[in-house]
Amino acid sequence: MTTKGKPASKAAAVRRAAVRATKPTRVSAPGKPARTAAPAQSKQKKSSTATRAVKNKVKVRVVQLAHGQGLPLPAYQTSGAAGMDLLAAIDVAHPITLAPGARALVPTGLTIELPQGYEAQVRPRSGLALKNGVTVLNSPGTVDSDYRGEVGVILANLGQAPFDIRRGDRIAQMVIAAVLQATLVEVKTISNTARGDGGFGSTGKTIAKQKATLRKSRDKKKAIPPLAAAPKKSGSSKARTRNR
């Protein structure tokens, strides 16, 4: 602030300079309104999110065979989908009809090259399984990283009505997953557990057996009568003894 005819004080000039320093820097382009520069923190957050998205993706080389030409490549239907749809690469004039209880190897017209340490899992589509009883028989089918043949889908009709498969139908989904290879070490014995060698369906039986044993031990404790307490001598009897 300045008064008429009086210069501004030194303290007021310092305050104005401090206010200007705290204001956000405005970036303007010719012919465009000035914009406030984006904070550096938000830029870092966006870049880290993009980096994570790139790290979660792996490149898979794919060759579309002659009978698969014209069909779209497998793709994710949503941004969060785990599997990409596989299409039936069969002749338009010769659809496949799966009778109830029948199975067939349906070609996809694709060969893929997976990086070492990855596999492709071929899984059923939930819609086909629920509505038509059609599923992948060897679910999940595994495509190894060193396999170079055509990806085929073994479909089985577990429903009660015939099911038609036509060219371009979505027949399964393919999930790319990382795998680990194990090194087997031969030993004489292995550690024991509460489950032990219980096999199929044994975990529920083991728990029930443990509960039954615990229940029996509790019932046994309840069946044992408590020890009878020794009768207490009253003071009046002592007094009568002395009087005698």
N, C-alpha and C positions, 0 to 999 in steps of 0.2 A: 504494500500500500504506500502511496505517496500523497502527501498533502499538496495543495496548490502553492507553488512557489517554493516548496521545500524538497530537497533530495531524499530518497529512501535511505533508511538507516542500514548499516552494515549487517545487523542481525536479521533484518527482514530479507535482504538479498540472499543470505545463507539459507534461510528457510525455503525460499522459492526454488533454489537450486536443488535442495533435498527432495522436494515434492516432484520436480521434473525427473529426477533420477529414479524414483520409485514407479513411475508410470510405465506400462508395457510399450515396447517398441512396435511401431506400426509399419507394416510393409505395404507399399502401394505400387501398383503398376500403372503405366500410362493408360488413361481411359477407364480405369477401374477404381472403385472406392477402396480406401485404405483398410487393411485387415490386421487384426492383432496377431502377432506371431504365435504359433502353436507352442505350448510348453515342451521343453526337451523331454520331460518325464513321459508324456503320452506317446511321443515318437518312439522312445525306447520300448514301451510296452507293446506297441504295434509290431515293431521289428522282432521282438522276442516271440510273439505269437506266430508270426510268419515263419520264423526259424523252426519252431516246434512242429508246425504243419509240414514243412519240408522234410524234417527228420523222420516223421511218421510215414513217409511215402518211400516206396522202393520201385525201381524201374524194372519192368518185365518185358523182354523182347518177345514179339508175337509175329507169327507168319500166318496169313489167311490162305488156306488151301483153295484149289480151284472150285470145289463144290461149296465153299463158304463165301465166295466172292459175291458182293452185293448185299450181304448181311452186315449190320452194324457190329462193331467190336463190342465185347463185353464192357459194361459201364455200370457205375454206381448210380442208383436211382435217387439217393439223397446224399447230402454232405456228410451225414453221420453213419452211412451204411457200411457194414463190415464185408458184405459179399457183393460181387458184381454178377449180373445175370448172364447165364450161358444160353445160347439159342440153338435150336435144332437146325442143322445144316443138311436137310434131306430134300429130295426132289419134290417140286411142287405137285407134279402129277402122281406121285406115289407116297401119300401120307402113310404113317404107321398106325395101325390099330392094335392097341393092347387089350386083349381079352382079360376078364377077371382071372387073377392068378398067373398071368403071363408076364414075361420080362423081355427086354430088348436093349441092345447096345445102340444108343442114339449118338451119331457123330455131331461134332460141333464145328468142324472145318478149321480148327485152330491147332497149331503147335506153338508151344511157349518155351522160353529159355529163362529159367528162374536163377537168381543169384545163389551161390553156395550158401547153405545155412537157412534156406527157405523152402517151403513146400506150398503147394496149392491144394486146398481141401475142397472137394466137390460135395456139396450138401443139398438136401431136398429144399424145395420151395414150400413154405408153410401153406400157401393158398391151394396148391395142388394136393398136398397131403390131406388137408381138412375137407375140401370140397369133393375131391375125386378119389381119395385113397391112393394117389400115385406118389411114390417116393423113390429115393435113390437106394438101391438094394444094398450096396456095400458102403453104407453111410457111416462116416464120411469117406469118400474115395480119396486116395492120396496120389498126387502127381509129384514125383521126386524131382530134385533140381537137375539130375543128369538124364531125365527122360526126354526124348526128342520126338516121340510119336504123336499122333493126333490125340487130343483130349476127347475121350468118349464118356458118356453118362449111361450107367446101367439103371434103367428105369423099370420099376415093377408096379403092377396094378394090383393093389390090395383091396380095391373097391369091389362093388357088386355089378358094375355096368362097364361095357367096353369104353375105352378112352382113346380118342384120336389125337395123334401128334402130327402137326403140319409144319411146313418150313417156316422158320422165324419164330416159332413158339418158344417162350421162356420155359425151359425144362428143369433148370437147376441153378444154384448159385455157387460161385467160386470165391473162396476166402484165401488170401495170401497170408501165411503165418510163418514166423521164425521157429526154427526147430534146433534142438541140441542133440548131439550124438554122444552116447555114453561109452565109457571105458569099463568093461567088466573085469573085476578083480576077484579071482578065485580064492576062497578062504575055507577053513574047516567048519566054522560055526558062525551064526549071525545072532544079533541081539534078540532077546525075547520081549514080547509085549503082552498086555492084558488080553488082547484078541487072540494071539497065538496063531495057529494054523486054521482058524475058522474061515471057511470059504463063502460061497454064494449065500447071501441072506443070513449069515451068521452073526452079523453085528447086532441085529435086533434080538436074536435069541440070547446072545451073551448078556445084553443089558437086562433082559427079562430074568435070566438065571441069577444074575447078581442081585436083582431086586428080591427074588424069591428067597435067596440065601439070607439076605438082610432081614426079611420079614420073619423067617423061621427063627433067627437068633433073637429077635425082639419078643416073639411069642414064647420062646423058651425062658427068657428072663421073667416074663410076666407069670409063667406057670409056677415058678419057685416061690413058695410062701415066705414072707419075711420072718426073721427070727423073733420069737416071743420075748418081750422085754421082761426082765426080772421084777417081781413085785417089790414095791417100795415099803419100807417099814415106817409105820406112823409113829409120831412122838407120844401118842396116848398109850400105846402098848408098852413103850419103855417105862412110862410113868407107873403103869400098873405093876410091872415087874419089880420096880424099886419098892413099892408099897408093901409087896408081899415079903 
